[in-house]
């Protein structure tokens, strides 16, 4: 699972990274975390990497989190966004498909972090069974999750 933290403050990225590491370890979930100091660098990476979970700060220099989320949503059609700053911007975050709204510092809102992560319904990757079929002397492997009755 690819996860991004986009926040201009190193302290906030570190705090979120620790919360995330503890949660993922507790639930035995594998992940790759990439941190970004600004929305522009995140968008460049998001063009190449499919991030399943994005923690986005709202107030950042140059490109704020709202603008970065809008741009990402236009390109990919979907963003799972956690906005994490002041309450007055909560509505804007949800208009961009935010799954949850976290307040900083996370150390004072640990229960909110846990609730937000549970709402994401993250699950470990599973092995998809395949059906082997011979057609014109070629073996085809069809994922069973793609077979409809």
C-alpha positions in Angstrom: 0.0 0.0 0.0 1.4 3.4 -1.0 0.8 6.2 1.5 1.8 9.9 1.2 2.2 12.5 3.9 2.2 16.0 2.5 3.1 18.6 5.1 5.6 21.5 5.2 6.5 21.0 8.8 9.0 18.2 9.5 7.7 17.8 13.1 4.2 17.1 11.9 5.4 14.7 9.3 7.4 12.8 11.9 4.5 12.7 14.4 2.1 11.4 11.7 4.7 8.9 10.5 5.1 7.4 14.0 1.3 7.2 14.5 1.0 5.5 11.1 3.8 3.1 11.8 2.2 2.0 15.1 -1.2 1.5 13.5 0.1 -0.5 10.6 2.3 -2.7 12.8 -0.7 -3.3 15.1 -2.9 -4.4 12.2 -0.1 -6.2 10.3 -0.4 -4.1 7.2 2.5 -3.5 4.8 3.0 -0.1 3.4 5.4 2.2 1.7 5.5 5.8 3.1 6.6 8.8 1.0 6.8 12.2 2.6 6.5 15.5 0.8 7.2 19.1 1.9 4.8 20.6 -0.5 1.9 20.0 -2.9 3.9 20.5 -6.1 6.3 17.6 -5.4 3.5 15.4 -4.2 1.6 16.0 -7.5 4.8 15.1 -9.5 5.1 11.9 -7.7 1.3 11.2 -7.8 1.5 11.2 -11.6 3.8 8.1 -11.3 2.6 6.4 -8.1 -0.9 5.4 -7.1 -1.2 6.5 -3.5 -4.1 4.7 -1.7 -3.9 7.0 1.3 -2.9 10.7 1.4 -2.5 12.8 4.6 -2.6 16.4 3.4 -1.8 19.5 5.3 -3.9 22.5 4.3 -1.6 25.4 5.0 1.6 25.2 2.9 3.7 27.7 1.0 3.2 28.0 -2.8 0.5 25.3 -3.3 -1.7 24.7 -0.3 -3.3 21.3 0.4 -6.7 22.3 -1.0 -5.2 23.3 -4.3 -3.0 20.1 -4.4 -6.0 17.9 -3.6 -8.1 19.5 -6.3 -5.4 19.0 -8.9 -4.9 15.4 -7.9 -8.6 14.7 -8.0 -8.9 16.1 -11.5 -6.0 13.9 -12.7 -6.9 10.7 -11.0 -10.6 11.1 -10.4 -10.3 10.1 -6.7 -8.4 11.2 -3.7 -8.6 9.7 -0.2 -7.6 12.8 1.7 -7.2 13.5 5.4 -7.0 17.2 6.0 -5.3 18.0 9.3 -5.4 21.6 10.5 -7.9 24.1 11.8 -11.6 23.3 12.0 -12.8 26.2 9.8 -11.5 24.5 6.7 -13.1 21.2 7.4 -15.9 21.7 4.9 -13.5 22.5 2.0 -11.6 19.2 2.7 -14.8 17.2 2.6 -15.9 18.8 -0.7 -12.7 17.2 -2.1 -13.7 13.7 -0.9 -11.8 13.8 2.4 -12.4 10.7 4.4 -11.7 12.3 7.7 -10.4 15.6 9.2 -7.6 15.4 11.8 -6.5 18.1 14.1 -2.9 18.8 15.1 -1.1 17.9 17.2 -2.0 14.3 16.7 -0.6 13.4 20.2 -3.7 15.2 21.6 -6.1 13.5 19.2 -4.9 9.9 19.1 -8.5 8.5 19.3 -9.4 10.6 16.2 -6.4 9.1 14.3 -7.5 5.6 15.2 -11.1 6.3 14.1 -9.9 7.8 10.8 -7.8 4.8 10.0 -10.7 2.4 10.8 -12.9 4.3 8.4 -10.4 3.6 5.6 -11.1 -0.1 6.1 -7.5 -0.9 5.1 -6.9 -4.6 4.6 -3.8 -6.7 3.9 -3.3 -7.7 0.3 -4.8 -11.0 -0.6 -3.9 -13.6 -3.2 -6.3 -13.7 -6.0 -7.1 -17.2 -7.3 -6.8 -17.7 -11.0 -8.5 -20.0 -13.4 -6.2 -21.5 -16.0 -7.7 -21.9 -19.5 -6.3 -23.2 -22.7 -7.3 -21.3 -25.8 -5.6 -21.8 -29.2 -2.8 -23.7 -27.5 -2.1 -20.8 -25.2 -2.5 -20.9 -21.5 -4.5 -18.0 -20.1 -4.6 -17.1 -16.4 -7.9 -15.4 -15.5 -8.2 -13.8 -12.1 -11.3 -15.1 -10.5 -12.3 -11.7 -9.1 -12.8 -10.6 -12.8 -15.2 -13.5 -13.6 -18.9 -12.5 -13.3 -21.9 -14.9 -13.5 
